Amino acid sequence: MDGARCGLYRDRIVEAATGPVPPEVWEDLRGHLSGCPRCRAEFDAVRDVVAWLREVPEPPVPAGFWEELDRRLQRGAARRRLLAGAGVDWSKAGKAAALAALLALAALRGMPPPDETGSREVVSPAVQALLPRVAELAQAWGAGLEGEGDRW
């Protein structure tokens, strides 16, 4: 059998080796396996691994594990719903964060030596002109995260 056709059967091989499949899927797969030694070997290997894994005893789970897992999953789902409903434009928030990081790096790298009075002109006039927009973007980004800081 040609390799391109075999690719169509990869998911079916795993599906059939791990559990029941509809009769029409099994018949189609069985027909392919009978004419393709490579896929037959893969099917046999997956089936053997699955059989071995089913024989491995389940490890003991600490008391309260499943309840804690469920609680954390529910909290994560609630957080995703909250953030999705907040209308946060994550592309703009990401750009604002990147811009803030770049501005901070530029300020640190481009820090001039102190003048005779000991003061430093840290931020260039061009950067100073951008700061109100950066603050506005950061504020919009932060509005979507209020109350989330203690959870992260």
C-alpha positions as CSV (number, residue, x, y, z in Angstrom):
1,M,0.0,0.0,0.0
2,D,1.3,3.5,-0.8
3,G,2.4,5.8,2.1
4,A,-0.1,8.5,1.3
5,R,-3.1,6.1,1.7
6,C,-1.6,4.7,4.9
7,G,-1.7,8.2,6.4
8,L,-5.5,8.1,6.2
9,Y,-5.6,5.1,8.4
10,R,-3.3,6.3,11.2
11,D,-6.1,7.6,13.4
12,R,-8.3,4.6,12.7
13,I,-5.4,2.3,13.7
14,V,-5.2,4.0,17.1
15,E,-8.9,4.2,17.5
16,A,-9.5,0.5,16.7
17,A,-6.6,-0.6,18.9
18,T,-7.8,1.2,21.9
19,G,-11.5,0.5,21.8
20,P,-14.6,-0.4,19.8
21,V,-15.2,1.3,16.5
22,P,-18.3,1.3,14.2
23,P,-18.5,-1.9,12.1
24,E,-18.0,0.0,8.8
25,V,-14.8,1.6,10.1
26,W,-13.5,-1.7,11.3
27,E,-14.3,-3.4,8.0
28,D,-12.5,-0.7,6.0
29,L,-9.5,-0.8,8.3
30,R,-9.4,-4.5,8.3
31,G,-9.3,-4.5,4.5
32,H,-6.4,-2.1,4.6
33,L,-4.5,-4.0,7.3
34,S,-4.8,-7.3,5.3
35,G,-3.0,-5.7,2.4
36,C,-0.5,-3.5,4.2
37,P,2.1,-5.2,6.4
38,R,3.5,-1.9,7.6
39,C,0.1,-0.7,9.0
40,R,-0.6,-4.2,10.3
41,A,2.6,-4.1,12.3
42,E,1.7,-0.6,13.6
43,F,-1.8,-1.8,14.6
44,D,-0.4,-4.9,16.4
45,A,2.2,-2.7,18.2
46,V,-0.4,-0.2,19.4
47,R,-2.8,-3.0,20.5
48,D,0.0,-4.7,22.5
49,V,0.9,-1.4,24.2
50,V,-2.7,-0.7,25.1
51,A,-3.1,-4.3,26.5
52,W,0.0,-3.8,28.6
53,L,-1.1,-0.4,29.9
54,R,-4.5,-1.9,30.9
55,E,-2.6,-4.4,33.1
56,V,-0.7,-1.8,35.0
57,P,-2.4,-1.1,38.3
58,E,-3.6,2.4,38.9
59,P,-1.4,4.3,41.3
60,P,-3.1,5.4,44.6
61,V,-4.4,8.9,44.6
62,P,-4.1,11.1,47.7
63,A,-7.3,11.8,49.6
64,G,-9.1,14.8,48.2
65,F,-7.2,14.8,44.9
66,W,-10.2,14.5,42.6
67,E,-12.1,17.2,44.5
68,E,-9.2,19.5,44.4
69,L,-8.6,18.9,40.6
70,D,-12.3,19.6,39.9
71,R,-12.2,22.8,42.0
72,R,-9.1,24.0,40.1
73,L,-10.6,23.2,36.7
74,Q,-13.8,25.0,37.6
75,R,-11.9,28.0,38.8
76,G,-9.8,28.0,35.6
77,A,-13.0,27.8,33.5
78,A,-14.5,30.6,35.5
79,R,-11.4,32.7,35.0
80,R,-11.4,32.1,31.2
81,R,-15.1,33.0,31.0
82,L,-14.4,36.2,33.0
83,L,-11.6,37.2,30.8
84,A,-13.5,36.3,27.6
85,G,-16.4,38.4,28.8
86,A,-14.2,41.4,29.7
87,G,-13.6,42.2,26.1
88,V,-9.9,42.5,26.6
89,D,-8.1,42.9,23.3
90,W,-5.1,40.6,24.0
91,S,-3.3,41.7,20.8
92,K,-3.3,45.3,22.0
93,A,-2.5,44.3,25.5
94,G,0.5,42.3,24.3
95,K,1.7,45.2,22.1
96,A,1.4,47.5,25.1
97,A,3.4,45.2,27.3
98,A,6.0,44.8,24.6
99,L,6.2,48.5,24.1
100,A,6.5,49.1,27.9
101,A,9.4,46.5,28.0
102,L,11.1,48.1,25.1
103,L,10.8,51.6,26.6
104,A,12.2,50.3,29.9
105,L,15.2,48.7,28.1
106,A,15.8,51.8,26.0
107,A,15.7,53.9,29.2
108,L,18.2,51.6,31.0
109,R,20.5,51.3,28.0
110,G,20.4,54.9,26.9
111,M,20.9,56.4,30.3
112,P,23.2,59.4,29.9
113,P,26.0,60.2,32.4
114,P,25.0,62.7,35.1
115,D,25.5,66.4,34.3
116,E,27.4,68.8,36.6
117,T,24.4,69.0,38.9
118,G,24.2,65.2,39.3
119,S,20.9,64.8,37.6
120,R,20.2,62.5,34.6
121,E,17.9,63.1,31.7
122,V,16.7,59.5,31.6
123,V,13.9,59.6,29.1
124,S,14.3,61.3,25.7
125,P,11.6,63.7,24.5
126,A,10.5,61.2,21.9
127,V,9.9,58.6,24.6
128,Q,8.2,61.1,26.8
129,A,5.8,61.9,24.0
130,L,4.8,58.2,23.9
131,L,4.3,57.7,27.6
132,P,0.7,59.0,27.8
133,R,-0.4,56.5,25.1
134,V,1.5,53.7,26.9
135,A,-0.2,54.5,30.1
136,E,-3.5,54.5,28.4
137,L,-2.9,51.1,26.8
138,A,-1.6,49.7,30.1
139,Q,-4.7,51.0,31.9
140,A,-7.0,49.4,29.4
141,W,-5.1,46.1,29.7
142,G,-5.2,46.2,33.5
143,A,-9.0,46.8,33.5
144,G,-9.5,43.3,32.1
145,L,-7.4,41.8,34.9
146,E,-8.7,43.5,38.0
147,G,-9.1,41.0,40.8
148,E,-7.0,38.5,39.0
149,G,-3.5,39.5,40.3
150,D,-3.9,37.5,43.5
151,R,-4.7,34.3,41.6
152,W,-1.7,34.2,39.3
